[in-house]
Amino acid sequence: MPGIVVVGAQWGDEGKGKLVDVFASKADMVVRYQGGANAGHTLVVNGKKTILHLIPSGILHPDTTCVVTSGVVVDVFGILDEIKGLKNNGLLQNPKQLLISDAATVLLPSHKALDAAREASLTGEKKIGTTGKGIGPAYEDRASRRALLFGDLFERETLRSKLELHLKEKNHLLQSLYEQEPIGIEGLLAQIEQAAIDLAPYRCRDTSSVVSKALKGNKRVLFEGAQGTLLDLFHGTYPFVTSSSTLSGSACIGAGVGPTQIHQVIGVFKAYATRVGSGPFPTELNDEVGEKMRQNGHEFGSTTGRSRRCGWIDLPALRYAIRLNGITNLALMKLDVLTGFEKIGICTSYKLDGETLLEPPVTQADFSRVEPVIEWFQGWNQDLTRLTRLADLPRTATNYLDFIGNQLATPIDVISIGPGREQTLWVKPLFNN
């Protein structure tokens, strides 16, 4: 069975967690391939909410193996909290269900302290809007070949040596540049050594090999992305982006498999658009309509708790995401949130200096100047959350969906009408058997 990538097609928070959880009921393996605890994937099963930041969203299915690969930065204390929370709820009873790569980058409290200090030193529009989870500084260490790897946690001499070098540099920055308190090595070393004992059952020396064998063995493998296309380090609204590549191609790099193993890419997007933090957002609604969208959709970050900026759906941005990721199928989430709006807008193109653009301009400066061209559609008042058939959707809702699908020239196979697993309408099944 070829691999299937689930990728965010907007600015993150599209509902990838729910979708992967639903798909995982028929998958053998779910693979997280980039990002870190800045992700917030919310799963709702039988009315009970589970929020995951590092552990793949297939973890609620006991027969699904979940893999954290070398492309991920792992907050060892954060993932331990997630593991304990799952176990307290009767989940993750078999440690073989979760595999953490020895080659994954370890994220430490010093990374978080540096991340927060940098953001606090910026003012106004210069602020990036980072989650403060230390993701950027951790990826910097990986790029500079100074990172502490997950496998190092189990080698005492290597751990101390790398930690001494790490804190020498980070404490100098924290104290001299940002006037923050230094982090002591002995206390941190003791915490890490205890964490290593607790995490040892989940250690996997080579997740790349495990994933490759699953694919060659015709297993159903889902690759779970974090954040969204427009936050990609290389192709997003730089500098207002995350610190890793969020595109589908990163599934191969982060997981360590060849591109020929990926045969389907599912792009996840909301029926409207949201964004957290700074950066251009052409369809943003800074009025009562945007506030209604925020409240109806509970658009508050599961990682930071911050309010999300809300606006109409942006087709130029989605066209861009489809092209960059090679998206073959689409999943539209949160259609139910638009219930009760008298009219609903769709951004079909941008205007920039008299020119019509069907995709975003390359530079952030130009992107911040575009004017959205909005086409209006009649809304609906019917509660969608209890529907079980596509045929029961109101005509105005199907008109909205048909227009989006035709404009994007990509099939919409899944429609979500609520946070629960059962609140999912299928146009076409993910797996045929």
C-alpha positions, -999 to +999 in steps of 0.1 A: +000+000+000+016+034-010+020+061+017-006+088+021+004+123+033-021+145+052-010+181+050-024+215+060-034+236+031-038+269+049-020+286+079-023+256+102-052+247+126-071+231+097-083+201+115-056+176+105-057+159+139-094+149+136-089+137+100-059+116+109-077+101+138-106+092+115-083+078+089-063+059+114-092+035+121-081+018+089-044+025+090-016+004+103+008+032+110+007+070+115+040+089+111+047+124+124+075+138+102+082+175+111+076+202+136+073+199+174+051+207+203+040+239+185+014+217+168-019+213+185-041+184+172-075+182+190-094+149+188-130+145+201-143+109+206-176+103+223-176+139+235-142+135+252-114+158+240-078+148+237-051+174+227-019+161+212+012+181+205+039+156+196+023+121+196+007+112+163-031+115+161-035+077+155-027+070+191-063+065+201-065+034+180-047+006+199-038-014+168-021+016+151+016+021+154+026+057+159+060+069+149+079+101+158+107+105+132+140+122+130+124+153+113+106+161+146+120+182+175+110+164+207+104+181+240+112+152+262+093+166+292+063+176+270+060+142+254+062+125+288+033+146+300+013+135+269+022+098+275+011+100+311-021+117+301-029+090+276-021+062+300-042+078+327-071+076+303-065+040+296-047+045+263-011+036+251-011+005+273+014-012+249+047+008+246+053-007+212+025+014+199+047+045+201+082+047+185+105+077+189+135+079+166+170+079+181+178+106+155+151+130+165+163+164+178+158+170+216+142+202+226+153+216+260+140+242+285+169+264+273+154+264+238+121+276+252+138+303+273+157+316+243+126+315+221+106+335+246+134+360+252+138+367+215+101+373+210+099+396+240+127+417+227+108+425+195+081+452+192+050+458+171+051+444+136+085+428+141+070+402+164+068+368+147+040+354+168+060+323+179+043+298+202+073+301+225+078+263+225+115+266+215+110+250+180+132+276+161+162+274+185+160+236+185+161+234+147+189+260+147+210+235+168+202+208+143+213+229+114+245+240+131+253+203+139+252+209+177+219+192+185+213+168+213+196+137+197+171+114+214+196+085+213+221+107+233+197+106+263+208+070+269+246+076+267+256+094+300+290+107+289+277+120+255+247+135+272+268+155+297+293+166+271+267+178+247+247+195+274+277+214+287+285+228+253+248+236+247+243+255+280+276+274+276+263+290+245+226+293+255+233+308+289+257+333+274+229+345+251+203+344+279+224+364+303+244+388+282+220+396+254+185+391+270+193+396+307+176+364+317+185+338+343+209+310+333+200+274+334+220+251+357+235+219+342+232+196+372+195+201+378+187+198+341+209+167+337+191+150+366+157+158+350+168+145+316+183+113+331+150+105+348+130+114+316+153+090+297+143+061+320+106+068+315+110+072+277+133+041+272+103+018+263+095+040+233+130+043+219+135+031+183+170+032+169+159+035+132+124+046+125+132+051+088+138+014+085+105+006+104+085+029+081+101+016+050+094-020+059+058-012+066+054+004+032+071-026+015+049-049+034+018-033+019+008-017+053-014+014+053+008+042+063-004+078+070+021+106+072+009+134+095+020+169+089+020+198+114+012+235+108+002+245+073+015+252+038+015+290+042+038+286+072+064+266+054+100+278+061+109+281+024+076+288+006+054+304+033+049+341+042+085+345+054+096+356+080+061+349+095+065+312+092+074+281+113+109+267+116+105+236+094+092+227+060+055+219+063+050+206+027+042+170+017+077+165+004+090+168+039+073+135+047+100+118+027+128+138+043+116+137+079+106+100+078+135+088+057+116+072+028+118+077-010+094+099-029+082+070-049+066+057-017+041+086-017+011+081-040-016+103-025-015+137-008-046+149+011-049+186+017-069+197+047-086+231+048-113+248+067-145+262+051-131+296+060-096+307+069-077+314+101-042+325+111-023+328+144+003+355+149+017+381+126+018+381+088-004+389+057-039+376+058-059+391+028-094+379+038-092+387+075-124+401+090-118+426+118-155+430+126-185+413+141-186+387+113-150+377+121-158+375+158-189+354+151-167+330+131-141+329+159-168+321+185-187+296+164-155+278+155-139+280+189-109+295+172-085+296+201-052+279+199-049+245+216-012+251+220-011+287+231-048+296+238-044+327+216-073+339+196-070+331+159-075+357+132-105+347+111-116+355+075-133+341+044-118+312+025-089+321+003-088+302-030-056+317-043-038+305-012-054+271-017-043+269-053-008+276-042-010+249-016-023+223-041+006+231-065+033+230-039+022+198-022+010+180-053-024+176-035-045+149-051-076+150-028-091+176-004-108+174+030-130+204+039-133+209+077-157+229+099-185+235+073-209+236+103-192+268+116-207+288+087-243+280+097-262+312+105-243+336+082-267+354+059-240+356+031-207+339+028-177+352+010-151+333-012-119+350-023-114+340-059-084+361-068-063+391-057-057+425-072-022+439-070-012+472-088-040+466-113-031+430-120-053+400-112-035+372-093-047+336-090-020+327-065-002+347-038+028+369-048+062+356-038+073+384-015+057+391+019+057+428+011+035+423-020+014+397-002+005+423+024-007+447-002-031+425-022-068+432-023-091+401-022-117+398-049-148+384-031-177+364-046-207+362-024-229+331-017-262+327+001-258+312+036-279+286+054-295+282+089-298+245+091-278+227+118-254+205+100-238+187+130-264+159+131-265+151+094-254+116+083-258+118+045-244+142+019-278+144+004-292+161+035-269+191+031-289+223+023-287+234-013-269+266-004-242+245+013-237+222-017-236+252-040-208+266-018-189+233-019-194+228-056-180+262-064-149+256-043-143+222-058-147+235-094-124+265-088-097+243-073-101+215-098-093+190-071-119+166-056-132+172-021-136+137-008-143+144+029-165+170+046-164+176+083-195+189+100-184+188+137-155+178+159-165+142+165-154+112+146-189+105+135-195+140+122-178+132+089-194+130+055-176+109+029-178+116-008-151+090-015-135+066+010-098+069+018-092+032+015-111+010-009-109-021+012 
